[in-house]
Amino acid sequence: MNETAYYLQEKNDYSPALTLFQQSLSLREKLFNHDHLAIALSLNNLASWHDIQGNFDQALSFYEKALAINKKILDKNNPRIASNLNNIAAIYESQGLYNKAIAIYQQALKIQQKSVGEYHTDTALTLGNLAFAYHHLANYSKALSYYQKALNINQKLLGLEHPNTSSNLNSIGVAYLAMGLPKKAVPFFQQALAIQEKILPKNSPDIALSLDNLADIYYDQGLYELVLPMYQRSLEINQKIFGNEHLDTASSFHALATLYYTQADYQKALPLYQQALKIREARLGSEHVETAKILNDLALLYDKLDETEIALQLFNQALAIREKQLGLNHPSTASTLNDLGLLHYKQNNYQQALTLLKQALAIREKILGKTHPDTAFTLTHLGKLYQAQGLYSQALPLLKKYHRILILH
C-alpha cells in the first residue's frame, strides 16, 4: 500500500497517494501497539505529503508524533531520529522560524556525525538545510561554507550528475547572488541547470527552480527577453505539478509580476502580485516573511500607479512583519526602509525620508558591506535627497562613494 502511494506521489498524483497513506496508518494502528516503528513510518509519510502540499501545521503535527514514537523505541543517536528532527526543522524554516530551525538542524547533525559519519549523504542533506536557514538570516558567509561542505560530500559520494549535487550547485549560486557577486553565481546556476536537464524529467520542480535562479541573474543584467520565457516555463512546470494554489506557483507568479513591473507593464503585474499574495497569506499566514516580500512589491507597484496611501499602508505592513520576524539588522528590513524612505522623498517629506534612508544605509553597510550594490543604491538616493535640500557638501561624498562601488561591479 505504501509502495503504491510512494509511486503515485513521485508521479505527482497526490490525491490517491493521500488516501493510501491514510489507509496504511489506520491498518497499522489496528495491527500494532501505538508505539511501533511501522506507525511512526506511516505518520512520517502523511507528514511528508502535507509538507509537499504546503500544509505546514498538519505536517508538523504528524512529524512530531513520529519523532515521539521513535524516541521511545530507538537509541538516541539512531539516524531515524536525526531524520525526524530534520523534517521538523524544515517545517519551522518554511514558517519563517529560522533560529528555531537551526537549533533543531544542529541536533540532527550531531546525531548523524555520530551514527553515519561526516561523509554521508544524510549528513550532506542536513548541512545543506543548515546553510539554507543561515541564508534566510542573511549570514551568507556561513551559509556558503555549509553549502560547499554539502557539495563536497555529494560530489564525492554521488558524482556530478546527481540531483543532490545539482541542488548544492544551485544553492551556492544563490548565496553568491545574495552577496552581490552575480558573476560568481552564474556558472553554478548554469552547471546545475545543465545537469538537471540531462538527468531529470522535463517538468521537474528542480528545473523550475534553476530556471528561476538563472533568470534572476539575467533580470539584474536587464536581459528581459531571456528572462520572460524562463519565468513562463517555470510557471508552467509548477502549475502542472502543483496546481494554482501552491507556494511554488506563487513564487512563479511573483517572479513574473516583478518582471512586468520592471517593464512598466503594471496592469499585467498587478493581478499576478495579487494571486501570489492570496496564496501566501492562505498557506503561510499574514505575518510570514514571504508574505511581506509581496506586500513590499505591491507597495512599489501602487506607488507607480500614484496610489500613495495604499502604497504607504502596504510598506508599513511589510516593515512591521520584517522587523518582527527578521529583526532590525536584516537586508529585507533595510529594503523596506529604503523603499519607504523613497516614497516620503517623492512626497517632499524630507526629514522622514532622511531618517528612513539613514537607517537602511546603516543596516546595509553592517550586514552586506560597504561595497554591496544594495548599499550603493541607498547611497545614491541619500545623496540626491541632500541635493534636493541644497545640502551639496553632504551629498557629494555619498555620491562619490556610490560611483566607486559602481566601478567595482
C-alpha positions as CSV (number, residue, x, y, z in Angstrom):
1,M,0.0,0.0,0.0
2,N,2.8,2.4,1.0
3,E,4.8,1.5,-2.1
4,T,1.9,2.4,-4.4
5,A,1.5,5.6,-2.5
6,Y,5.2,6.5,-2.9
7,Y,4.9,5.8,-6.6
8,L,1.8,8.0,-7.0
9,Q,3.4,10.8,-5.0
10,E,6.6,10.6,-7.2
11,K,4.3,10.9,-10.2
12,N,2.7,14.0,-8.7
13,D,-0.6,12.1,-8.3
14,Y,-1.2,13.4,-4.8
15,S,-4.9,12.8,-4.0
16,P,-4.9,8.9,-4.3
17,A,-1.5,8.9,-2.6
18,L,-3.0,10.6,0.4
19,T,-5.9,8.1,0.6
20,L,-3.4,5.2,0.6
21,F,-1.2,6.8,3.3
22,Q,-4.3,7.3,5.5
23,Q,-5.5,3.7,4.9
24,S,-2.0,2.4,5.8
25,L,-1.9,4.3,9.1
26,S,-5.4,3.1,10.0
27,L,-4.5,-0.5,9.3
28,R,-1.2,-0.3,11.2
29,E,-2.9,1.3,14.2
30,K,-5.2,-1.8,14.3
31,L,-2.4,-4.3,13.9
32,F,0.3,-2.8,16.2
33,N,0.9,-1.2,19.5
34,H,0.7,2.6,19.3
35,D,4.5,2.8,20.0
36,H,5.6,0.9,16.9
37,L,8.1,1.8,14.2
38,A,5.5,0.9,11.5
39,I,3.1,3.5,12.9
40,A,5.9,6.1,13.1
41,L,6.7,5.5,9.4
42,S,3.0,6.0,8.4
43,L,2.9,9.2,10.4
44,N,6.0,10.4,8.6
45,N,4.6,9.5,5.2
46,L,1.4,11.6,6.0
47,A,3.6,14.4,7.3
48,S,5.7,14.4,4.1
49,W,2.5,14.5,1.9
50,H,1.2,17.6,3.8
51,D,4.7,19.2,3.7
52,I,4.7,18.9,-0.1
53,Q,1.3,20.5,-0.3
54,G,2.4,23.4,1.9
55,N,0.1,22.3,4.8
56,F,2.8,23.0,7.4
57,D,0.7,22.8,10.6
58,Q,-0.6,19.4,9.7
59,A,2.8,18.2,8.6
60,L,4.4,19.4,11.8
61,S,1.8,17.5,13.9
62,F,2.5,14.2,12.1
63,Y,6.3,14.7,12.2
64,E,6.2,15.3,15.9
65,K,4.1,12.3,16.6
66,A,6.5,10.2,14.6
67,L,9.5,11.6,16.5
68,A,7.9,10.9,19.8
69,I,7.4,7.2,18.9
70,N,10.9,6.8,17.6
71,K,12.4,8.4,20.7
72,K,10.6,5.8,22.9
73,I,11.8,2.8,20.8
74,L,15.2,3.7,19.3
75,D,18.6,4.7,20.6
76,K,19.0,8.5,21.0
77,N,21.7,8.5,18.2
78,N,19.7,6.5,15.7
79,P,19.6,8.0,12.2
80,R,15.8,7.8,12.1
81,I,15.6,10.3,14.9
82,A,18.0,12.7,13.0
83,S,15.7,12.3,10.0
84,N,12.7,13.2,12.1
85,L,14.5,16.3,13.5
86,N,15.5,17.3,10.1
87,N,11.9,17.2,8.9
88,I,10.6,19.2,11.9
89,A,13.3,21.8,11.4
90,A,12.4,22.1,7.7
91,I,8.8,22.9,8.7
92,Y,9.9,25.7,11.1
93,E,12.1,27.0,8.3
94,S,9.1,27.1,5.9
95,Q,7.2,29.0,8.6
96,G,10.0,31.6,8.8
97,L,11.2,30.5,12.2
98,Y,14.8,30.2,11.2
99,N,16.6,30.3,14.6
100,K,14.3,27.6,15.8
101,A,15.0,25.5,12.7
102,I,18.8,26.0,13.1
103,A,18.8,24.7,16.6
104,I,17.0,21.5,15.5
105,Y,19.1,21.0,12.4
106,Q,22.2,21.2,14.7
107,Q,20.7,18.4,16.9
108,A,20.2,16.3,13.8
109,L,23.7,17.0,12.5
110,K,25.3,15.9,15.8
111,I,23.4,12.6,15.7
112,Q,24.4,12.0,12.0
113,Q,28.0,12.7,12.6
114,K,28.0,10.1,15.4
115,S,25.8,7.5,13.6
116,V,26.6,7.6,9.9
117,G,29.7,9.8,9.9
118,E,30.9,13.1,8.4
119,Y,30.9,11.7,4.8
120,H,27.4,10.5,4.3
121,T,24.5,11.8,2.1
122,D,22.3,12.3,5.2
123,T,25.0,14.5,6.7
124,A,25.2,16.4,3.5
125,L,21.4,17.0,3.5
126,T,21.5,18.5,7.0
127,L,24.5,20.7,6.1
128,G,22.5,22.0,3.1
129,N,19.4,22.6,5.3
130,L,21.5,24.5,7.9
131,A,23.0,26.6,5.1
132,F,19.5,27.5,3.8
133,A,18.4,28.6,7.2
134,Y,21.5,30.8,7.7
135,H,20.9,32.2,4.2
136,H,17.5,33.4,5.3
137,L,19.1,35.1,8.3
138,A,21.5,36.9,5.9
139,N,24.5,35.1,7.3
140,Y,25.7,34.4,3.8
141,S,29.3,33.5,4.6
142,K,28.2,30.8,7.0
143,A,25.6,29.6,4.5
144,L,28.2,29.4,1.7
145,S,30.5,27.4,4.0
146,Y,27.8,24.8,4.7
147,Y,26.7,24.6,1.1
148,Q,30.2,23.9,0.0
149,K,30.7,21.2,2.6
150,A,27.4,19.5,1.4
151,L,28.6,19.8,-2.3
152,N,32.0,18.2,-1.5
153,I,30.3,15.2,0.2
154,N,27.6,14.7,-2.5
155,Q,30.1,15.1,-5.4
156,K,32.4,12.6,-3.8
157,L,29.7,10.0,-3.0
158,L,27.1,10.5,-5.7
159,G,29.1,12.1,-8.6
160,L,28.4,15.3,-10.5
161,E,25.4,14.1,-12.4
162,H,23.0,13.7,-9.5
163,P,20.0,15.7,-8.3
164,N,21.6,16.3,-4.9
165,T,24.8,17.7,-6.4
166,S,22.9,19.9,-8.8
167,S,20.8,21.2,-5.9
168,N,24.0,22.1,-4.0
169,L,25.4,23.9,-7.0
170,N,22.2,25.9,-7.3
171,S,22.4,26.9,-3.6
172,I,26.0,28.1,-3.9
173,G,24.9,30.3,-6.8
174,V,22.1,31.7,-4.7
175,A,24.5,32.5,-1.9
176,Y,26.9,34.3,-4.2
177,L,24.0,36.3,-5.7
178,A,22.8,37.4,-2.3
179,M,26.4,38.5,-1.5
180,G,26.2,40.8,-4.6
181,L,28.5,38.6,-6.7
182,P,26.4,37.6,-9.7
183,K,29.5,36.8,-11.9
184,K,30.4,34.1,-9.4
185,A,26.8,32.8,-9.2
186,V,26.2,32.3,-13.0
187,P,28.5,29.3,-13.6
188,F,26.9,27.5,-10.6
189,F,23.4,28.1,-11.9
190,Q,24.4,27.1,-15.5
191,Q,26.1,23.9,-14.3
192,A,23.1,23.0,-12.1
193,L,20.6,23.5,-14.9
194,A,22.7,21.6,-17.5
195,I,22.8,18.6,-15.1
196,Q,19.1,18.7,-14.3
197,E,18.1,19.0,-18.0
198,K,20.1,15.9,-18.6
199,I,19.0,13.6,-15.7
200,L,15.6,14.8,-14.6
201,P,12.1,14.8,-16.2
202,K,11.4,17.9,-18.2
203,N,8.7,19.0,-15.8
204,S,10.8,18.6,-12.6
205,P,10.4,21.3,-9.9
206,D,14.2,21.4,-9.6
207,I,14.4,22.5,-13.2
208,A,11.8,25.2,-12.5
209,L,14.0,26.4,-9.5
210,S,17.2,26.5,-11.7
211,L,15.3,28.4,-14.4
212,D,14.2,31.0,-11.8
213,N,17.7,31.4,-10.4
214,L,19.4,31.9,-13.8
215,A,16.5,34.2,-14.9
216,D,17.1,36.3,-11.8
217,I,20.7,36.9,-13.0
218,Y,19.6,37.9,-16.5
219,Y,16.9,40.1,-14.9
220,D,19.6,42.0,-12.9
221,Q,21.5,42.4,-16.2
222,G,18.4,43.8,-17.9
223,L,18.2,40.9,-20.4
224,Y,14.4,40.8,-20.2
225,E,13.9,39.0,-23.5
226,L,15.8,36.0,-22.0
227,V,14.0,36.2,-18.6
228,L,10.4,36.1,-19.8
229,P,10.4,32.6,-21.4
230,M,12.4,31.2,-18.4
231,Y,9.9,32.5,-15.9
232,Q,7.0,31.3,-18.1
233,R,8.4,27.8,-18.4
234,S,8.9,27.7,-14.6
235,L,5.3,28.8,-14.0
236,E,4.1,26.1,-16.4
237,I,6.0,23.4,-14.6
238,N,4.8,24.5,-11.2
239,Q,1.2,24.7,-12.3
240,K,1.3,21.3,-14.0
241,I,2.9,19.6,-10.9
242,F,1.3,21.5,-8.0
243,G,-1.7,23.4,-9.3
244,N,-2.6,27.1,-8.9
245,E,-2.7,27.3,-5.1
246,H,0.8,26.0,-4.3
247,L,3.7,28.1,-2.8
248,D,6.0,27.3,-5.7
249,T,3.3,28.5,-8.1
250,A,3.0,31.7,-6.0
251,S,6.8,32.2,-6.4
252,S,6.4,31.9,-10.2
253,F,3.5,34.4,-10.2
254,H,5.7,36.7,-8.1
255,A,8.7,36.5,-10.4
256,L,6.6,37.2,-13.5
257,A,4.8,40.1,-11.8
258,T,8.2,41.6,-10.9
259,L,9.4,41.3,-14.5
260,Y,6.2,43.0,-15.8
261,Y,6.6,45.7,-13.1
262,T,10.2,46.4,-14.3
263,Q,8.9,46.7,-17.8
264,A,6.3,49.2,-16.6
265,D,3.5,46.8,-17.6
266,Y,1.7,47.5,-14.4
267,Q,-1.7,46.1,-15.5
268,K,-0.1,42.7,-16.1
269,A,1.9,42.8,-12.9
270,L,-1.0,43.7,-10.5
271,P,-3.1,40.5,-10.8
272,L,-0.1,38.3,-10.6
273,Y,1.1,40.0,-7.4
274,Q,-2.4,39.7,-6.0
275,Q,-2.6,35.9,-6.9
276,A,0.8,35.4,-5.2
277,L,-0.3,37.3,-2.1
278,K,-3.5,35.4,-1.8
279,I,-1.7,32.0,-1.9
280,R,1.0,33.0,0.6
281,E,-1.5,34.5,3.0
282,A,-3.6,31.3,2.8
283,R,-0.6,29.0,3.1
284,L,1.8,30.9,5.3
285,G,-0.3,33.4,7.1
286,S,-0.4,37.2,7.1
287,E,2.8,37.7,9.2
288,H,5.2,35.5,7.2
289,V,8.4,37.0,5.7
290,E,7.4,35.6,2.2
291,T,4.0,37.4,2.6
292,A,5.9,40.6,3.5
293,K,8.0,40.3,0.3
294,I,4.9,40.5,-1.9
295,L,3.4,43.3,0.2
296,N,6.6,45.3,-0.3
297,D,6.5,44.7,-4.1
298,L,2.8,45.6,-4.3
299,A,3.5,48.8,-2.5
300,L,6.1,49.7,-5.1
301,L,3.5,49.0,-7.8
302,Y,0.8,51.1,-6.2
303,D,3.4,53.9,-5.9
304,K,3.9,53.8,-9.6
305,L,0.1,54.0,-10.1
306,D,0.1,57.1,-7.9
307,E,-1.9,55.3,-5.2
308,T,0.2,56.8,-2.5
309,E,-2.0,56.0,0.5
310,I,-2.3,52.3,-0.5
311,A,1.5,52.1,-1.1
312,L,2.2,53.7,2.3
313,Q,-0.1,51.2,4.1
314,L,1.5,48.2,2.3
315,F,5.0,49.4,3.0
316,N,4.2,49.8,6.7
317,Q,2.7,46.3,6.8
318,A,5.7,44.8,5.2
319,L,8.1,46.7,7.6
320,A,6.2,45.6,10.7
321,I,6.4,41.9,9.6
322,R,10.1,42.1,8.7
323,E,11.0,43.9,11.9
324,K,9.1,41.3,13.9
325,Q,10.2,38.2,12.1
326,L,13.7,39.1,11.0
327,G,14.8,41.9,13.3
328,L,16.1,45.4,12.6
329,N,19.5,44.2,11.3
330,H,18.4,42.3,8.2
331,P,18.7,43.2,4.5
332,S,14.9,42.7,3.9
333,T,14.1,45.2,6.7
334,A,16.6,47.6,5.1
335,S,14.9,47.1,1.8
336,T,11.5,48.2,3.1
337,L,13.1,51.1,5.0
338,N,14.8,52.2,1.8
339,D,11.6,52.0,-0.3
340,L,9.5,53.7,2.4
341,G,12.1,56.5,2.5
342,L,11.9,57.0,-1.2
343,L,8.1,57.3,-1.0
344,H,8.4,60.0,1.6
345,Y,11.1,61.7,-0.6
346,K,8.7,61.8,-3.5
347,Q,6.1,63.4,-1.2
348,N,8.7,66.0,-0.1
349,N,8.7,64.7,3.4
350,Y,12.4,65.1,3.6
351,Q,13.0,64.6,7.3
352,Q,11.1,61.4,7.4
353,A,12.8,60.2,4.2
354,L,16.2,61.1,5.7
355,T,15.6,59.1,8.8
356,L,14.5,56.0,6.9
357,L,17.3,56.1,4.3
358,K,19.9,56.6,7.0
359,Q,18.5,53.5,8.8
360,A,18.6,51.5,5.6
361,L,22.1,52.6,4.8
362,A,23.4,51.7,8.3
363,I,21.9,48.2,8.1
364,R,23.2,47.5,4.6
365,E,26.7,48.7,5.4
366,K,26.7,46.5,8.5
367,I,25.2,43.3,7.1
368,L,26.0,43.5,3.3
369,G,29.2,45.6,3.4
370,K,30.1,49.0,2.1
371,T,30.7,47.9,-1.5
372,H,27.5,45.9,-2.0
373,P,25.2,47.0,-4.8
374,D,22.3,47.5,-2.4
375,T,24.4,49.7,-0.2
376,A,25.2,51.8,-3.4
377,F,21.5,52.1,-4.2
378,T,20.8,53.7,-0.8
379,L,23.9,55.9,-1.0
380,T,22.8,57.4,-4.3
381,H,19.2,58.2,-3.0
382,L,20.5,59.7,0.2
383,G,22.9,61.8,-1.8
384,K,20.0,63.0,-4.1
385,L,17.9,63.7,-1.0
386,Y,20.6,66.0,0.4
387,Q,20.9,67.7,-3.1
388,A,17.2,68.3,-3.1
389,Q,17.6,70.3,0.1
390,G,20.6,72.2,-1.2
391,L,23.0,70.4,1.1
392,Y,25.6,69.8,-1.5
393,S,28.6,69.3,0.9
394,Q,26.7,66.4,2.4
395,A,25.5,65.0,-0.9
396,L,28.9,65.0,-2.7
397,P,30.8,62.4,-0.6
398,L,27.8,60.0,-0.7
399,L,27.6,60.2,-4.5
400,K,31.4,59.7,-4.8
401,K,31.1,56.5,-2.7
402,Y,28.2,55.4,-5.0
403,H,30.3,55.8,-8.1
404,R,33.3,54.0,-6.5
405,I,31.1,51.0,-5.8
406,L,29.8,51.1,-9.4
407,I,33.3,50.8,-10.7
408,L,33.9,47.7,-8.6
409,H,30.9,45.9,-10.1
